């Protein structure tokens, strides 16, 4: 197995036509690791019933690691570039395909067309594109909704500080939010130097062209869903960036400053 890179949540290795990801998180007990592994299997099955193309999950195993246990999951290798690295015409085509898939995903109820039954981490970097089109190549951590239907914030708290109570559930758990995240992460914003968030904000304030985003909005969306997506495009995604700021730095204080969140 050939090591490739260390991601935020896992180390990545390729063997033949498969790719394996082993969690950086070390679980102190076998039962805790098995719980995570079972969650990945359940989530893969759940996503497999949705119209969005997902890299096939070939297996999940628990392995001893550093006095505890890690979880390794193996996918079929999607042999193609990341969606956000494609030339503009091909990127636009791939984004349109992804958004059509998101548009057709199951909603949590007939009365709520925006909230997705199955949340997904759908930034453009998580899609690789081969001759069959774009495929989501990472489903960890598993984002299966809690039994009461709420977004699984505890899953994201495993390996990073707990996100804002509005940012993650919206941009991973709703149709309009997922579409916004796909679009914003697919825009060519130039080479990032220094703080990425500041770079993205400067791009948005400069009103660089992202009009092509209108062309890939799927037809037949519920009016409120389409309205939210169009609002983000029209404002050059500033509401999206603002929510990231609040998630990362906390709300603006009375003196106008923003202080980074701390965890205990």
Secondary structure, DSSP 8 states (H G I E B T S, - for coil): -EEEEE-SSEEEEEETTEEEEEES--BSSHHHHHHHHHHHHHHHHHHHTSSS-B--EEEEEEEEETTEEEEEEEEE---SEEGGGS-HHHHHHHHHHHHHHHHHS-EEETTEEEEESS-----GGGEEEETTEEEE----S-----TTS---HHHHTTTS----TTHHHHHHHBHHHHHHHHHHHHS------S-HHHHHHHHHHTT---THHHHT--TT--HHHHHHHHHHHHTTTHHHHHHHHHHHH-S--TTS--------
